[in-house]
Amino acid sequence: MDGGIIGNNPATYSYLLQSKVKQLDKPIRVLSLGTGVGPAPSKNADDINRMVWTTLSGEFTIDADAYVHDRILAGMMALQKENSGDTDGINYIRM
């Protein structure tokens, strides 16, 4: 599934779709292979001028969807792990 069609992290939609289609006996694992969007960068507000803000706002607009879906899926996977009693390692990795 191409992420650009419905969201920039299709793993979230894949997880939601599988949970609606089939109930599994055991917890699932998700490996999300991205295109290089890492964690949201932190910036010092004192170092930001209008030009930097313009550049950052464009980058943020493009990447915000990926950041949000990463956090949503991480939360859903953590909840699944907690509810299932799964103690068998990591269930969500985004690379």
Secondary structure, 3 states (H helix, E strand, C coil): CCHHHHCCCHHHHHHHHHHHHCCCCCCCCEEECCCCCCCCCCCCHHHCCHHHHHHHHHHHHHHHHHHHHHHHHHHHHHHHHHHHCCCCCCCEEEC
